[in-house]
Amino acid sequence: MESAMSSRKPDHPAAAEALARKHQAIQRRQREKDRAAPAARKKTAAVQAGARKQPSRQPAEQLRKPGRESDLKLKPRYQAPAYEGSRKLADMGAIVTGGDSGIGRAVAVLFAREGADVAIVYLNEHADAKVTQAAVEAEGRRCILIPGDVRRSAFCERAVARTVKAFGRLDILVNNAAFQMHAESLEALDDERIDLTLQTNIGGYMRMARAALPHLGAGASIINTGSRTGLQGSRNLIDYSATKGAIHAFTKALALNVIERGIRVNAVAPGPVWTPLNPADKMPADVKQFGKETDFKRVAQPEELSPAFVFLAAPSCAGYITGIVLPVTGNVAAI
């Protein structure tokens, strides 16, 4: 044993010094490359990775609430012309709340393209709702318009009853209606604002789901619109973020509750999307910068979100998926 130990080579300080010099040489070479190409490190161009080039700039504008899509200078894209339907939702009946504009309109159009009849539940944006109705009917499907307040149980029950009467069935509920308004602090939120946000965003979702469930059978689905704010918070959207986090938890809890009935419950968590919601909330200068903080360096268009809803609604695509929150945020670190 003693002879074996004595035969080992002792640690060599010169080898460690040589390795340290190698580290330093690599560092110097990288610094030279960094100095030679500073623009590459600071690249801010919007990323285009979809079927068609999307707008990378939006005007500094502000809408009067509740926000009408027809008033936007830059019209949101909802048609998804590259998307070809294949009857994934053939002859199904669907309700989309907040379906008059934005994500809701884009979802309604693709649901119709996939063969579903669609009921549009909305507040009072009648002109926008009629545009959505025309777009659904252009896809060859039926569309009814149901204005009202999802905070009210009686309205939710009437909306479901009207849909079932019109289409003879109900297979999909998309909870998408929302209220959003920024505030600098929690102290700035009075009870009226808190109640409006909570009762619209999470109370409305629960009431619509409760009204719909007796009419949903095996293969049916509920899809809730969450938000990146429910995943990571937002300093100026405290009440809104709280409701979106609640929506994510509600999605998982309800999925567990109804799975034995063959009903799936999932959520989509969008990042920044060009809809009337944010121009009806943010200051014009903030609207202009909206979405540029994402890895895509731009805001999404509604047509970039709607295929996710089709995927989750279609039994042929997501028949083994329930209780998920699917992030479509424009960021790599979405969750």
TAKA-V722441 format. One record per residue. RES is the residue in one small letter. PHI is phi in whole degrees, -180 to 180 (NA if undefined). Layout:
<<RES & PHI> <RES & PHI>>
This chain:
<<m & NA> <e & -65> <s & -70> <a & -67> <m & -64> <s & -72> <s & -84> <r & -70> <k & -77> <p & -71> <d & -56> <h & -114> <p & -56> <a & -65> <a & -65> <a & -64> <e & -64> <a & -65> <l & -66> <a & -62> <r & -65> <k & -64> <h & -56> <q & -68> <a & -66> <i & -63> <q & -61> <r & -63> <r & -64> <q & -67> <r & -62> <e & -63> <k & -66> <d & -64> <r & -68> <a & -76> <a & -136> <p & -66> <a & -64> <a & -64> <r & -77> <k & -109> <k & -60> <t & -126> <a & -64> <a & -65> <v & -92> <q & -118> <a & -133> <g & -104> <a & -74> <r & -147> <k & -69> <q & -103> <p & -59> <s & -109> <r & -133> <q & -131> <p & -72> <a & -83> <e & -135> <q & -136> <l & -105> <r & -78> <k & -66> <p & -80> <g & 96> <r & -112> <e & -61> <s & -65> <d & -87> <l & -72> <k & -69> <l & -93> <k & -75> <p & -61> <r & -93> <y & -130> <q & -75> <a & 47> <p & -63> <a & -82> <y & -85> <e & -106> <g & -74> <s & -141> <r & 59> <k & -67> <l & -121> <a & -55> <d & 62> <m & -83> <g & -111> <a & -133> <i & -117> <v & -125> <t & -82> <g & 63> <g & -88> <d & -72> <s & -155> <g & 58> <i & -60> <g & -59> <r & -63> <a & -61> <v & -65> <a & -59> <v & -66> <l & -71> <f & -59> <a & -64> <r & -64> <e & -92> <g & 104> <a & -98> <d & -87> <v & -132> <a & -99> <i & -102> <v & -99> <y & -154> <l & -83> <n & -149> <e & -83> <h & -64> <a & -64> <d & -61> <a & -62> <k & -68> <v & -65> <t & -62> <q & -59> <a & -63> <a & -68> <v & -66> <e & -66> <a & -66> <e & -85> <g & 89> <r & -120> <r & -82> <c & -146> <i & -118> <l & -112> <i & -132> <p & -80> <g & 164> <d & -112> <v & -71> <r & -74> <r & -101> <s & -59> <a & -62> <f & -65> <c & -58> <e & -67> <r & -66> <a & -62> <v & -66> <a & -62> <r & -64> <t & -65> <v & -63> <k & -65> <a & -72> <f & -107> <g & 81> <r & -170> <l & -141> <d & -120> <i & -139> <l & -120> <v & -109> <n & -87> <n & -137> <a & -63> <a & -155> <f & -119> <q & -140> <m & -153> <h & -74> <a & -154> <e & -75> <s & -157> <l & -64> <e & -63> <a & -79> <l & -92> <d & -85> <d & -62> <e & -61> <r & -65> <i & -61> <d & -64> <l & -63> <t & -66> <l & -66> <q & -72> <t & -77> <n & -79> <i & -108> <g & -62> <g & -63> <y & -63> <m & -68> <r & -68> <m & -66> <a & -64> <r & -61> <a & -69> <a & -80> <l & -54> <p & -61> <h & -103> <l & -96> <g & -117> <a & -57> <g & 96> <a & -80> <s & -151> <i & -119> <i & -124> <n & -104> <t & -89> <g & -93> <s & -173> <r & -61> <t & -67> <g & -79> <l & -93> <q & -130> <g & 80> <s & -154> <r & -64> <n & -104> <l & -128> <i & -65> <d & -69> <y & -63> <s & -60> <a & -61> <t & -69> <k & -70> <g & -63> <a & -64> <i & -61> <h & -63> <a & -68> <f & -59> <t & -58> <k & -68> <a & -66> <l & -67> <a & -58> <l & -66> <n & -71> <v & -113> <i & -62> <e & -69> <r & -89> <g & 76> <i & -102> <r & -100> <v & -132> <n & -138> <a & -138> <v & -114> <a & -109> <p & -75> <g & -89> <p & -71> <v & -131> <w & -81> <t & -136> <p & -65> <l & -58> <n & -80> <p & -63> <a & -88> <d & -123> <k & -77> <m & -71> <p & -53> <a & -64> <d & -72> <v & -60> <k & -62> <q & -94> <f & -57> <g & 92> <k & -74> <e & -82> <t & -79> <d & -66> <f & -82> <k & 60> <r & -161> <v & -79> <a & -84> <q & -99> <p & -53> <e & -67> <e & -85> <l & -98> <s & -60> <p & -61> <a & -65> <f & -69> <v & -60> <f & -55> <l & -74> <a & -79> <a & -79> <p & -59> <s & -72> <c & -104> <a & -126> <g & -65> <y & -116> <i & -123> <t & -152> <g & 77> <i & -98> <v & -115> <l & -88> <p & -81> <v & -126> <t & -108> <g & 78> <n & -127> <v & -70> <a & -87> <a & -76> <i & -135>>
